[in-house]
């Protein structure tokens, strides 16, 4: 583990700082990112001036911006703030434990307990600025710097090697649980109905509008050892179809990754025994709800968040 002071040399020297106009003279209406997600196309902050146009950060540009999350702090903070690489994380000094995952640009500040993946949220934190000014800064940076940055790795959700990612996941899970509401009458229910899955549902489902750009999410708890340890978001687009963007479902862990966490769709009825099958295991929320429609009294129905969880299931002999 070695500490290194950032230098404006090599590839960093070739980057272009965004040129910003005087704040009082700027006119913009920008789609802003949640600190923990890509910007929603519905989130706009008008400047309040007559004739103001729209300068949105498209979804693909927001994703491109995330690849620069390791570089942008170096530009904003300047060369006099040292950093240290620890495992998968880069930590800057004097910022309350601000760190960025070297692989995919996930960021977190331990002192402020805020972070995520969105570049606008990170920029707002580093600049201590308004959301609209941060979004304008990121837009200018992207315009001046084509291509992708160094944070392009596809980190699997079960990865918990980096403390930054673990903190982000737990924080985001708590935020989602607090913000999600009833699924009744939402695009989430309409999506499930399109799959032939009408309410009432045997497991508690919630709906998170604007979970990411242009999409909401069906939210369900994952349990292990008889307690919730994570949540699973299934993304649904504005046409009430499962998202075509990868990943179309995503897990957020409330505690360190538990590979045996599952969705308990339905329990067997007390005092009943089915000699043919007592535990039915399927992959995915939708398959679990489908099997529940033909449930027998002696069945326990379990849905896996991914097929990889099957190897961690304990089966009674």
C-alpha positions as CSV (number, residue, x, y, z in Angstrom):
1,X,0.0,0.0,0.0
2,X,1.7,3.2,-1.1
3,X,0.7,6.8,-1.0
4,X,1.1,8.9,-4.1
5,X,0.5,12.6,-4.8
6,X,-1.4,13.4,-7.9
7,X,0.6,15.0,-10.7
8,X,-0.7,16.8,-13.7
9,X,1.3,14.6,-16.1
10,X,0.8,11.9,-18.6
11,X,-2.8,11.3,-19.7
12,X,-4.1,13.7,-17.1
13,X,-2.2,16.6,-18.7
14,X,-4.0,15.9,-22.0
15,X,-7.4,16.4,-20.4
16,X,-9.2,19.7,-21.0
17,X,-10.7,21.6,-18.1
18,X,-14.3,22.7,-18.9
19,X,-14.7,26.3,-19.6
20,X,-17.5,27.8,-17.5
21,X,-19.2,31.1,-18.2
22,X,-20.0,33.5,-15.3
23,X,-22.6,31.9,-13.2
24,X,-24.8,34.9,-13.2
25,X,-24.9,35.0,-16.9
26,X,-25.4,31.3,-17.5
27,X,-28.8,30.1,-18.8
28,X,-29.5,26.4,-18.6
29,X,-32.1,23.8,-17.7
30,X,-30.3,20.6,-17.0
31,X,-31.3,17.0,-16.3
32,X,-29.7,16.3,-13.0
33,X,-28.5,13.0,-11.5
34,X,-29.4,11.7,-8.1
35,X,-26.1,11.3,-6.1
36,X,-26.7,7.5,-6.4
37,X,-28.0,7.0,-9.9
38,X,-27.9,8.2,-13.5
39,X,-29.8,11.4,-14.2
40,X,-33.5,11.0,-14.7
41,X,-34.9,12.6,-17.9
42,X,-37.8,13.9,-15.8
43,X,-35.5,15.8,-13.4
44,X,-34.9,19.3,-14.6
45,X,-34.0,22.4,-12.7
46,X,-35.0,25.6,-14.6
47,X,-32.8,28.7,-14.2
48,X,-35.9,30.8,-14.1
49,X,-34.9,33.1,-17.0
50,X,-37.3,33.8,-19.9
51,X,-36.4,31.8,-23.0
52,X,-34.1,29.4,-21.2
53,X,-33.4,26.3,-23.4
54,X,-32.7,22.8,-22.3
55,X,-29.3,21.2,-21.9
56,X,-29.8,17.7,-20.8
57,X,-27.2,15.0,-20.1
58,X,-28.4,12.0,-22.1
59,X,-28.2,8.6,-20.5
60,X,-25.3,7.4,-22.6
61,X,-23.4,10.6,-21.8
62,X,-24.1,10.1,-18.1
63,X,-22.7,6.6,-18.4
64,X,-19.6,7.9,-20.2
65,X,-19.2,10.5,-17.5
66,X,-19.0,7.7,-14.9
67,X,-15.9,6.3,-16.6
68,X,-14.2,9.6,-15.8
69,X,-15.0,9.5,-12.1
70,X,-11.4,8.7,-11.1
71,X,-10.1,11.7,-13.1
72,X,-12.6,14.4,-12.3
73,X,-11.6,14.7,-8.6
74,X,-8.0,15.3,-9.7
75,X,-9.0,18.2,-11.9
76,X,-11.4,19.8,-9.4
77,X,-9.1,19.3,-6.3
78,X,-5.8,20.3,-8.1
79,X,-2.4,18.8,-7.6
80,X,-1.9,19.7,-3.9
81,X,-4.4,17.2,-2.4
82,X,-2.7,13.8,-2.0
83,X,-4.4,10.5,-2.5
84,X,-3.6,6.9,-1.6
85,X,-4.6,3.7,-3.4
86,X,-5.9,1.0,-1.1
87,X,-7.0,-2.2,-2.7
88,X,-9.7,-1.3,-5.2
89,X,-10.2,2.2,-3.8
90,X,-8.4,5.5,-4.2
91,X,-8.8,7.8,-1.2
92,X,-8.1,11.5,-1.1
93,X,-6.8,13.2,2.1
94,X,-8.7,15.9,4.0
95,X,-12.1,15.2,2.5
96,X,-13.8,13.1,5.2
97,X,-12.7,9.8,3.6
98,X,-13.7,10.6,0.0
99,X,-12.8,7.6,-2.2
100,X,-13.4,6.3,-5.7
101,X,-13.5,2.7,-6.8
102,X,-10.6,2.3,-9.3
103,X,-12.6,-0.1,-11.5
104,X,-16.0,1.4,-12.2
105,X,-15.9,4.9,-10.7
106,X,-18.2,4.3,-7.7
107,X,-17.6,7.0,-5.1
108,X,-18.3,7.5,-1.4
109,X,-17.6,10.0,1.3
110,X,-17.4,8.3,4.7
111,X,-17.7,11.6,6.7
112,X,-20.8,12.8,4.8
113,X,-22.2,9.3,4.3
114,X,-23.1,10.1,0.7
115,X,-22.0,8.6,-2.6
116,X,-23.0,6.4,-5.5
117,X,-22.1,6.2,-9.2
118,X,-23.5,9.5,-10.7
119,X,-20.9,12.0,-11.8
120,X,-23.1,15.0,-11.2
121,X,-23.6,14.0,-7.6
122,X,-19.9,13.6,-7.1
123,X,-19.1,16.8,-8.8
124,X,-21.6,18.7,-6.7
125,X,-20.0,17.3,-3.6
126,X,-16.5,18.2,-4.6
127,X,-17.5,21.7,-5.8
128,X,-19.9,22.4,-2.9
129,X,-22.2,23.7,-5.7
130,X,-25.8,23.6,-6.7
131,X,-27.0,20.6,-8.7
132,X,-27.5,22.7,-11.8
133,X,-24.0,24.1,-11.6
134,X,-22.6,20.6,-11.1
135,X,-24.5,19.3,-14.1
136,X,-23.3,22.2,-16.2
137,X,-19.7,21.5,-15.2
138,X,-20.0,17.8,-16.1
139,X,-21.7,18.7,-19.5
140,X,-18.8,21.1,-20.3
141,X,-16.2,18.4,-19.2
142,X,-17.8,15.8,-21.5
143,X,-17.9,18.3,-24.4
144,X,-14.2,19.0,-23.9
145,X,-13.1,15.4,-23.4
146,X,-14.4,12.8,-25.9
147,X,-14.2,9.1,-25.4
148,X,-14.1,7.1,-22.1
149,X,-12.1,7.4,-19.0
150,X,-10.2,4.7,-17.1
151,X,-13.2,3.4,-15.0
152,X,-14.7,0.9,-17.5
153,X,-14.7,-2.4,-15.6
154,X,-17.9,-4.3,-15.2
155,X,-17.9,-5.1,-11.5
156,X,-20.2,-7.9,-10.4
157,X,-22.8,-7.1,-7.8
158,X,-21.6,-9.8,-5.5
159,X,-18.2,-8.0,-5.3
160,X,-17.6,-6.8,-1.7
161,X,-13.8,-6.5,-1.9
162,X,-14.0,-2.7,-1.9
163,X,-15.2,-0.8,1.1
164,X,-16.4,2.0,-1.1
165,X,-18.9,-0.3,-3.0
166,X,-20.1,-1.9,0.2
167,X,-21.0,1.5,1.8
168,X,-22.7,2.7,-1.4
169,X,-24.7,-0.5,-1.7
170,X,-26.0,-0.3,1.9
171,X,-26.7,3.5,1.7
172,X,-28.6,3.1,-1.6
173,X,-30.6,0.1,-0.2
174,X,-31.8,2.2,2.7
175,X,-32.6,5.1,0.4
176,X,-34.7,2.9,-1.9
177,X,-36.6,1.3,1.0
178,X,-37.5,4.7,2.4
179,X,-38.5,6.1,-1.0
180,X,-40.4,3.1,-2.5
181,X,-44.2,3.1,-2.2
182,X,-47.1,0.9,-3.1
183,X,-47.0,-1.0,-6.4
184,X,-50.7,-0.6,-6.9
185,X,-51.7,1.2,-10.1
186,X,-48.0,1.7,-11.1
187,X,-46.0,0.8,-14.2
188,X,-44.6,-2.0,-12.1
189,X,-48.1,-3.6,-11.6
190,X,-48.9,-3.0,-15.3
191,X,-45.7,-4.8,-16.3
192,X,-46.5,-7.8,-14.0
193,X,-50.1,-7.9,-15.4
194,X,-48.6,-8.0,-18.9
195,X,-46.9,-11.2,-17.8
196,X,-50.2,-12.7,-16.6
197,X,-49.3,-11.9,-13.0
198,X,-52.2,-10.0,-11.4
199,X,-52.5,-8.9,-7.7
200,X,-52.7,-9.7,-4.9
201,X,-49.2,-10.9,-4.7
202,X,-47.9,-13.4,-2.2
203,X,-44.8,-11.4,-1.3
204,X,-44.6,-7.7,-0.5
205,X,-43.7,-5.7,-3.6
206,X,-42.9,-2.0,-3.7
207,X,-42.5,0.5,-6.5
208,X,-39.7,3.1,-6.9
209,X,-40.4,5.7,-9.6
210,X,-37.5,7.3,-11.4
211,X,-35.2,4.6,-10.2
212,X,-32.8,5.5,-13.0
213,X,-33.1,7.5,-16.2
214,X,-36.6,7.0,-17.7
215,X,-37.3,3.9,-15.6
216,X,-38.9,2.8,-12.4
217,X,-38.2,-0.4,-10.4
218,X,-40.1,-3.1,-8.6
219,X,-38.4,-3.5,-5.2
220,X,-38.4,-6.8,-3.2
221,X,-36.5,-7.9,-0.1
222,X,-33.9,-10.6,-0.2
223,X,-33.7,-12.6,3.0
224,X,-31.2,-14.9,4.6
225,X,-31.2,-16.3,8.2
226,X,-34.8,-15.2,8.5
227,X,-34.0,-11.5,8.1
228,X,-33.7,-9.0,5.2
229,X,-30.1,-8.6,4.0
230,X,-30.6,-7.0,0.6
231,X,-33.1,-5.7,-1.9
232,X,-33.5,-6.5,-5.6
233,X,-34.6,-3.9,-8.1
234,X,-36.2,-5.0,-11.3
235,X,-36.2,-2.1,-13.8
236,X,-39.3,-1.3,-15.9
237,X,-39.3,1.3,-18.7
238,X,-42.0,3.8,-19.6
239,X,-43.8,1.3,-21.9
240,X,-44.3,-1.0,-18.9
241,X,-41.8,-3.5,-20.2
242,X,-38.7,-4.9,-18.5
243,X,-35.8,-2.7,-19.2
244,X,-33.7,-3.4,-22.3
245,X,-30.7,-1.8,-20.6
246,X,-28.2,-3.9,-18.8
247,X,-28.5,-4.7,-15.9
248,X,-32.3,-5.0,-15.9
249,X,-32.2,-6.0,-12.3
250,X,-29.8,-4.9,-9.6
251,X,-29.1,-6.0,-6.0
252,X,-28.3,-3.6,-3.2
253,X,-26.9,-5.2,0.0
254,X,-27.9,-3.9,3.5
255,X,-25.0,-5.9,5.0
256,X,-22.0,-7.7,3.7
257,X,-22.8,-9.8,0.7
258,X,-24.8,-13.0,1.5
259,X,-24.7,-15.4,-1.4
260,X,-27.6,-17.4,0.0
261,X,-30.1,-14.5,0.0
262,X,-33.4,-15.3,-1.8
263,X,-36.9,-14.1,-2.3
264,X,-39.3,-16.1,-0.1
265,X,-42.4,-16.0,-2.3
266,X,-44.6,-18.3,-0.2
267,X,-44.4,-20.6,2.8
268,X,-45.9,-24.0,3.1
269,X,-49.1,-24.1,5.1
270,X,-48.7,-25.4,8.6
271,X,-49.3,-29.1,9.1
272,X,-49.1,-29.9,5.4
273,X,-46.7,-32.3,3.7
274,X,-46.2,-32.8,0.0
275,X,-44.4,-36.1,-0.7
276,X,-43.8,-35.1,-4.3
277,X,-42.1,-31.7,-3.7
278,X,-41.9,-29.6,-0.6
279,X,-39.6,-26.8,-1.8
280,X,-39.9,-25.2,-5.3
281,X,-36.9,-23.1,-6.4
282,X,-37.0,-20.9,-9.5
283,X,-34.9,-18.1,-10.8
284,X,-36.3,-14.6,-10.8
285,X,-39.2,-12.7,-9.3
286,X,-41.5,-13.3,-12.2
287,X,-41.1,-17.0,-12.3
288,X,-41.6,-17.2,-8.5
289,X,-44.9,-15.3,-8.9
290,X,-45.9,-17.6,-11.8
291,X,-45.4,-20.7,-9.7
292,X,-47.3,-19.2,-6.8
293,X,-50.4,-19.1,-9.0
294,X,-50.5,-22.9,-8.9
295,X,-49.2,-23.3,-5.4
296,X,-50.0,-26.5,-3.5
297,X,-50.5,-26.3,0.4
298,X,-47.3,-28.2,1.1
299,X,-45.0,-26.1,-1.1
300,X,-42.5,-23.5,-0.1
301,X,-41.7,-21.3,-3.1
302,X,-38.2,-19.6,-3.3
303,X,-37.1,-17.3,-6.1
304,X,-33.4,-16.8,-6.6
305,X,-32.0,-13.3,-7.6
306,X,-29.6,-15.2,-9.9
307,X,-28.9,-18.8,-10.8
308,X,-25.6,-18.5,-9.1
309,X,-27.4,-18.5,-5.7
310,X,-28.5,-22.1,-6.2
311,X,-25.1,-23.5,-5.2
312,X,-25.5,-21.8,-1.8
313,X,-28.9,-23.2,-1.0
314,X,-29.2,-25.6,1.9
315,X,-31.4,-28.5,1.1
316,X,-33.0,-30.6,3.7
317,X,-32.3,-34.3,3.3
